[in-house]
Amino acid sequence: MGRGLIGAAAPGLGQSDLRKALEAEYRALEYAPAGQPVPWEGSSRLRGEVVAYQPYRVGSQDCRQYAHTLHVATPQTVRGTACRNADGSWSPLV
Protein backbone atom coordinates (compact mmCIF):
# COMPACT_ATOMS: atom_id res chain seq x y z
CA MET A 1 0.00 0.00 0.00
CA GLY A 2 3.01 2.27 -0.14
CA ARG A 3 2.62 5.20 2.25
CA GLY A 4 -1.19 5.19 2.18
CA LEU A 5 -3.22 8.32 2.76
CA ILE A 6 -1.61 9.09 6.08
CA GLY A 7 1.95 8.83 4.76
CA ALA A 8 1.25 11.60 2.25
CA ALA A 9 -0.57 13.75 4.83
CA ALA A 10 1.98 13.29 7.63
CA PRO A 11 5.37 12.73 5.97
CA GLY A 12 7.19 13.13 9.31
CA LEU A 13 5.78 9.92 10.82
CA GLY A 14 8.45 7.56 12.08
CA GLN A 15 8.72 4.10 10.52
CA SER A 16 7.06 2.33 13.47
CA ASP A 17 4.13 4.75 13.58
CA LEU A 18 3.73 4.66 9.80
CA ARG A 19 3.67 0.86 9.86
CA LYS A 20 0.92 0.84 12.53
CA ALA A 21 -1.09 3.45 10.57
CA LEU A 22 -0.78 1.50 7.31
CA GLU A 23 -1.77 -1.75 9.04
CA ALA A 24 -4.92 0.01 10.33
CA GLU A 25 -5.68 1.27 6.81
CA TYR A 26 -5.36 -2.28 5.46
CA ARG A 27 -7.53 -3.80 8.24
CA ALA A 28 -10.22 -1.15 7.67
CA LEU A 29 -10.25 -1.63 3.89
CA GLU A 30 -10.05 -5.41 3.95
CA TYR A 31 -12.13 -6.46 6.97
CA ALA A 32 -14.05 -3.68 8.70
CA PRO A 33 -17.78 -3.21 8.19
CA ALA A 34 -18.67 0.15 6.63
CA GLY A 35 -18.41 2.97 9.17
CA GLN A 36 -16.62 0.97 11.89
CA PRO A 37 -13.45 2.72 13.16
CA VAL A 38 -10.21 0.76 13.23
CA PRO A 39 -7.99 2.42 15.88
CA TRP A 40 -4.21 2.31 16.19
CA GLU A 41 -1.73 3.62 18.76
CA GLY A 42 1.76 4.83 18.04
CA SER A 43 4.55 6.33 20.06
CA SER A 44 3.90 8.71 22.95
CA ARG A 45 0.58 10.52 22.39
CA LEU A 46 0.24 9.65 18.70
CA ARG A 47 -2.84 7.66 17.71
CA GLY A 48 -5.29 7.44 14.88
CA GLU A 49 -8.28 5.68 13.41
CA VAL A 50 -9.39 4.61 9.97
CA VAL A 51 -13.00 4.38 8.82
CA ALA A 52 -13.79 2.65 5.52
CA TYR A 53 -17.13 3.11 3.83
CA GLN A 54 -19.32 0.82 1.74
CA PRO A 55 -17.31 -1.10 -0.89
CA TYR A 56 -18.18 -0.74 -4.57
CA ARG A 57 -16.85 -2.01 -7.91
CA VAL A 58 -15.15 -0.07 -10.68
CA GLY A 59 -14.82 -2.41 -13.63
CA SER A 60 -13.26 -5.53 -12.13
CA GLN A 61 -11.77 -3.78 -9.06
CA ASP A 62 -13.21 -3.57 -5.56
CA CYS A 63 -12.86 -0.06 -4.15
CA ARG A 64 -13.70 1.74 -0.89
CA GLN A 65 -13.66 5.33 0.20
CA TYR A 66 -12.06 5.85 3.59
CA ALA A 67 -10.99 8.46 6.11
CA HIS A 68 -7.86 8.35 8.26
CA THR A 69 -7.75 10.61 11.32
CA LEU A 70 -4.44 11.29 13.04
CA HIS A 71 -4.78 12.51 16.63
CA VAL A 72 -1.90 14.70 17.78
CA ALA A 73 -2.38 18.17 19.21
CA THR A 74 -5.21 18.83 16.73
CA PRO A 75 -6.94 15.95 14.89
CA GLN A 76 -6.20 15.86 11.17
CA THR A 77 -8.40 13.82 8.81
CA VAL A 78 -7.54 12.86 5.26
CA ARG A 79 -10.01 11.21 2.91
CA GLY A 80 -9.51 9.17 -0.19
CA THR A 81 -10.39 6.05 -2.14
CA ALA A 82 -8.42 2.84 -2.48
CA CYS A 83 -8.91 -0.06 -4.88
CA ARG A 84 -7.78 -3.65 -4.44
CA ASN A 85 -5.02 -4.84 -6.76
CA ALA A 86 -4.89 -8.29 -8.36
CA ASP A 87 -2.35 -9.38 -5.69
CA GLY A 88 -4.78 -8.47 -2.86
CA SER A 89 -3.03 -5.26 -1.81
CA TRP A 90 -4.84 -1.89 -1.77
CA SER A 91 -3.68 1.23 -3.61
CA PRO A 92 -4.96 4.74 -2.91
CA LEU A 93 -6.25 6.51 -6.01
CA VAL A 94 -4.49 9.77 -6.80
Backbone as a ProteinNet text record, in pm:
[ID]
protein_1_A
[PRIMARY]
MGRGLIGAAAPGLGQSDLRKALEAEYRALEYAPAGQPVPWEGSSRLRGEVVAYQPYRVGSQDCRQYAHTLHVATPQTVRGTACRNADGSWSPLV
[TERTIARY]
82.4	0	86.1	214.6	301.2	295.6	270.7	262.3	118.2	22	-118.6	-156.8	-276.2	-321.9	-242.7	-221.2	-160.7	-13.6	54.7	194.8	213.5	119.3	124.9	86.1	-8.6	-57.3	35.5	109.1	198	333.9	410.8	537.4	641.1	622.6	719.4	698.4	600.8	577.8	700	735.8	845	802.9	900.2	872.2	775.3	792.6	706.2	562.4	546.2	412.6	348.5	425.8	373.2	326.5	404.5	366.8	233.4	217.1	92.1	-25.2	-3.6	-108.6	-148.5	-49.5	-78.2	-147.9	-109.3	-177.5	-324.7	-352.5	-491.5	-567.3	-503	-567.6	-604	-510.6	-536.2	-650.5	-647.1	-753.1	-889.8	-894.4	-1021.7	-1072.5	-984.2	-1024.9	-1062.1	-988	-1004.9	-1115.5	-1127.4	-1212.6	-1325.1	-1310	-1405	-1538.4	-1648.4	-1777.5	-1778.8	-1858.8	-1866.9	-1898	-1818.3	-1841	-1779.2	-1721.7	-1662.4	-1517.5	-1482.7	-1345.3	-1248	-1130.6	-1020.9	-911.2	-896.3	-799.4	-657.9	-560.2	-421.2	-353.6	-249.7	-173.3	-27.2	34.8	175.8	256.6	366.3	455.2	396.9	433.5	389.5	239.9	200.1	57.8	-2.6	70.8	23.8	-72	-187	-284.3	-368.5	-444.3	-528.8	-639.2	-722.8	-828	-862.1	-901.6	-938.6	-1082.1	-1161.9	-1300.1	-1316.9	-1351	-1378.6	-1529.9	-1571.6	-1713.3	-1754.5	-1876.4	-1932.2	-1846.4	-1808.4	-1731	-1817	-1749.9	-1818	-1720.7	-1770.4	-1685.5	-1669	-1547.1	-1515.2	-1453.1	-1528.4	-1481.9	-1469.3	-1348.3	-1326.4	-1260.4	-1244	-1176.8	-1276.3	-1246.5	-1320.9	-1255.1	-1337	-1285.8	-1364.5	-1302.5	-1370	-1317.9	-1408.4	-1366.2	-1332.6	-1240.3	-1206.4	-1151.5	-1152.4	-1099.5	-1001.2	-887.7	-785.5	-763.4	-793.1	-775	-653	-565.3	-444.4	-467	-455.8	-477.7	-342.1	-307.6	-190.1	-243.6	-184.9	-238.5	-377.8	-392.4	-521.3	-548.1	-666	-693.9	-688	-630.3	-619.9	-677.8	-775.6	-839.8	-811.7	-769.9	-753.7	-851.6	-903.5	-1001.4	-953.6	-988.8	-951.3	-1024.7	-982.4	-1039.1	-923.5	-942.2	-842.2	-911.8	-838.7	-890.8	-796.1	-856.4	-777.8	-708.4	-580.9	-502.1	-521.4	-477.1	-489	-417.4	-309.8	-235.2	-296.2	-410.9	-477.8	-442.1	-340.7	-303.5	-401.1	-398.2	-484.4	-397.6	-439.9	-368	-460	-416.1	-496.3	-498.4	-614.7	-625.3	-572.7	-502	-448.6	-517
-119.9	0	125.3	110.1	227.5	305.2	435.2	519.7	552.5	497.9	518.6	665.9	693	831.9	905.7	841.4	909.1	940.9	856.6	883.2	1010.2	1036.8	1159.6	1281.1	1262.9	1375.2	1408.6	1309.1	1328.6	1267	1331.6	1272.9	1256.6	1322.4	1313.3	1195.3	1108.4	992.4	902	852.7	756.2	623.6	537.9	409.9	323.7	315.5	232.6	284.2	416	475.2	461	480.3	465.8	323.1	225.8	85.5	56.8	106.1	84.2	152.3	272.2	344.8	270.9	221.8	149.5	16.7	-50.1	-175.2	-147.6	-35.7	0.7	31.5	100.1	127	-4.8	-99.8	-228.1	-302.4	-309.3	-379.8	-316.5	-183.4	-115	-147	-139	-162.7	-308.6	-398.6	-541.2	-606.8	-569.1	-646.3	-569.3	-441.2	-368.1	-344	-360	-320.5	-169.9	-127.4	15.1	98.7	203.7	297.5	258.9	140.3	97.3	144.1	223.9	272.4	159.4	167.1	75.7	162.3	156.1	242.2	184.2	272.3	230.8	327.6	279.2	362.4	357	473	482.9	524.6	589.8	632.9	752.4	764.9	871	897.5	1017.6	1051.9	1034.6	977.9	964.9	846.8	872.1	766.3	806.6	712.9	743.6	641.4	663.4	568	580.5	468	461.2	412.1	479.3	438.2	418.1	295.3	265.5	263.8	303.2	310.7	193.7	193.3	81.9	51.8	-75.8	-110.2	-100.2	-78.3	-73.9	-120.6	-150.2	-200.8	-94.8	-88.2	-7	-103.9	-138.5	-241	-372.6	-426.3	-552.5	-531.6	-405.7	-377.6	-344.3	-395.8	-357	-231.9	-132.1	-5.6	34.2	119	174.3	314.7	403.3	533.3	514.1	594.9	585.2	716.1	728	846.4	799	867.2	834.7	960.1	949	1061	1035.8	1133.6	1129.1	1224.1	1170.2	1251.2	1288.2	1414.5	1469.5	1587.4	1701.4	1817.4	1850.9	1857.2	1882.9	1768.8	1704.5	1595	1641.9	1558.5	1586.2	1466.8	1490.1	1382.2	1399.5	1289.5	1286.2	1183.1	1209.8	1121	1081.9	962.9	916.9	789.9	730	605.2	511.8	385.1	284.2	171.3	108.7	-5.7	-123.7	-243.3	-365.1	-404.2	-437.2	-483.9	-634.5	-685.7	-828.9	-915.1	-861.2	-938.4	-928.5	-858.6	-847.3	-723.1	-649.3	-526.1	-415.2	-304.3	-189.4	-72.1	3.5	123.1	244.5	350.4	474	530.9	584	650.7	792.5	839.5	976.6	1063.8
0	0	0	-10.2	-13.9	115.5	106.4	224.9	261.8	186.9	217.9	219.9	263.7	275.7	381.6	494.2	607.7	582	506.3	476	395.2	305	225.4	308.8	401.8	482.6	598.3	647.4	762.6	731.1	641.8	597.3	708	822.8	931.4	1024.2	995.7	1082.2	1081.4	1198.9	1207.6	1146.1	1117.6	1052	1131.8	1262.4	1346.7	1344.5	1359.5	1357.5	1220	1115.2	980	956	1003	986.1	1055.9	1178.7	1252.6	1181.3	1129.3	1057.3	929.7	855.8	731.3	758.6	867.8	904.3	935.4	1003	1033	904.1	809.6	680.6	612.7	611.5	546.2	615.3	749.7	823.9	796.5	792.5	766.6	626.1	527.8	389.2	364.9	423.4	395.4	478.4	606.3	696.9	765.7	786	870.4	800.6	874.2	819.1	792.8	698.3	663.4	787.1	807.5	916.7	1049.4	1061.5	1188.7	1198.4	1301.3	1315.8	1349	1290.8	1322.6	1385.4	1520	1587.6	1584.1	1601.7	1618.6	1715.4	1781.9	1875.8	1839.2	1835.9	1803.5	1924.8	1899.4	2006.4	2081.2	2204.4	2295.3	2282.6	2243.6	2238.8	2099.1	2008	1870.1	1856.9	1797.3	1770.9	1651	1600.8	1487.6	1472.9	1373.2	1341	1193.7	1138.5	997.1	988	905.6	882.1	731.5	693	551.9	532.2	413.9	383.1	294.5	250	173.9	50.4	30.9	-89.3	-215.9	-327.3	-456.8	-563.7	-681.9	-790.6	-899.4	-951.2	-1067.6	-1167.3	-1270.9	-1363.5	-1288.7	-1283.5	-1213.2	-1076.5	-1032.9	-905.6	-795.6	-675.4	-556	-499.5	-466.4	-414.9	-290.1	-206.2	-88.9	-65.4	-29.8	20.2	166.8	217.4	358.5	410.5	543.1	611	717	726.2	826.1	910.1	1039.8	1131.6	1218.1	1222	1304.2	1421	1543.4	1663.5	1722.9	1711.9	1778.1	1857.6	1849.4	1920.8	1869	1737.4	1673.1	1576.3	1582.6	1489.4	1343.8	1260.6	1117.5	1044.1	956.7	881.3	733.1	670.9	526.3	471	352.9	290.9	152.3	113.4	-18.9	-54.8	-164	-213.5	-245.1	-213.3	-247.6	-321.8	-413.6	-487.9	-468.8	-464.1	-443.7	-573.7	-562.8	-676.4	-694.7	-806.8	-835.9	-731.2	-669.1	-568.9	-428.9	-415.2	-285.8	-206.8	-249.9	-181	-222.3	-148.5	-177.5	-217.7	-316.1	-360.6	-357.1	-287.5	-290.6	-432.6	-471.6	-601.3	-585.7	-684.6	-679.8	-780.4
[MASK]
++++++++++++++++++++++++++++++++++++++++++++++++++++++++++++++++++++++++++++++++++++++++++++++

